[in-house]
Amino acid sequence: MSKGKASFGKMNKSVHKNCRRCGEHSFHLRHRECSSCGFGKTSKLRSYSWQNKGGLGSYKK
């Protein structure tokens, strides 16, 4: 398996499309869910506490 010209010929399938809810190019066509906002999997917006820096204990002197 090489990482050169032969591999690039196989990159013709579209796996992700733009999401209807968040607009990111993260909607997986086969899984039918967005990896960015969670559309198709849940009605709530996908978010985790580790995504953003900050919070109550983030300030250090």
N, C-alpha and C positions, 0 to 999 in steps of 0.2 A: 504494500500500500504506500503510494507516494503522495507527497503534499504539493505536487506541482501541477502542470498543465492537464494531466489526465484527470485529476480530482475536480477541476473546475468545470469540466464538461458534464458532471453529474448534478450541478447546482441549478436545476431548472424546475424544481417543484416549489410551489408557494405554500409554506406552512402557516405563516401568520399574515393576517390582514388587519386593516384598521378597525378598531373597536367602535361600536355605535355609541357607547356610553362615555368613554374617556377620550377617544380619538387617537390613542396610542396605537402603534403598529404591533399589537401584542395579542390579538384575538387568534387563538389556535383553531384552524379550520376543522381538523379532525376531532379534537377534544371539545370544540364548540364552547370554549371559555377563554376569558381574557386573563392573561398572567399579570397584568398591571392593576386592574381594578376589580377583578373577580366576577365580571359580567358573565352570565350563563351558569355560574356555580352558586352564587348567592345574591340576594337582593341588597345586602349591605355592601358598602365600599370596602374593598380589601385594604387593610392597613395593619401594620404591626408596630410595636413600641420601639423595635430596634431600627426602624427605617430612618428616623431623624435623630440627630444629635440634640442634646438639650434635655430640659426637664427640671425637676426640682433639685436633684443632686449633681447637676453638671457644673455648677460654678465653683471654681477652686481659686484660692488666693495664691 
